């Protein structure tokens, strides 16, 4: 896998993502993304996904 023209030194791991599905929104719970010794907590939502202007809201927080 390539990112910015460089090899990723460690695989990226996402063990599970829990999703809540409604007619107007797809929303995730917080979930960890791990690569090597780095962990990022992520959460996202997708609203108005059937419209011409869907809205994606994502939050990433690095753990120190």
C-alpha positions in Angstrom: 0.0 0.0 0.0 1.2 3.5 -0.8 0.5 6.8 0.9 2.1 10.0 -0.2 4.5 8.1 -2.4 5.9 6.1 0.6 5.4 2.6 1.9 3.3 2.4 5.0 5.6 0.8 7.6 2.9 -0.9 9.6 -0.5 -2.3 8.5 -3.6 -0.2 9.5 -6.0 -2.2 11.7 -9.7 -1.6 12.3 -11.2 -4.5 14.3 -14.9 -3.5 14.1 -17.2 -0.5 13.4 -20.7 -0.4 14.8 -23.1 1.5 12.6 -26.5 2.9 13.4 -28.6 3.1 10.2 -31.7 5.2 9.8 -33.5 6.5 6.7 -31.7 9.8 7.0 -28.3 9.0 8.6 -25.6 6.4 8.9 -23.6 7.0 12.1 -20.7 5.1 13.7 -19.8 4.7 17.3 -16.3 5.6 18.3 -13.8 3.1 17.0 -10.0 2.8 17.2 -7.7 2.8 14.2 -4.2 1.3 15.0 -1.0 1.3 13.0 2.2 0.3 14.7 2.3 2.2 18.0 -0.2 4.9 16.9 -3.9 4.8 17.8 -6.5 7.2 16.5 -10.1 7.2 17.7 -12.6 7.9 14.9 -16.3 8.6 14.5 -18.3 9.5 11.4 -21.8 10.2 10.2 -23.3 10.5 6.7 -26.5 12.4 6.4 -28.7 13.1 3.4 -26.9 10.3 1.5 -29.6 10.1 -1.1 -29.5 13.8 -2.0 -27.2 15.6 -4.4 -25.4 17.2 -1.5 -24.7 14.5 1.2 -23.0 15.6 4.4 -20.1 13.7 5.9 -19.0 14.6 9.4 -15.8 12.8 10.7 -13.8 13.2 13.8 -10.3 11.8 14.4 -8.5 12.1 17.7 -4.9 10.9 18.2 -4.1 9.2 21.5 -0.9 10.3 23.2 
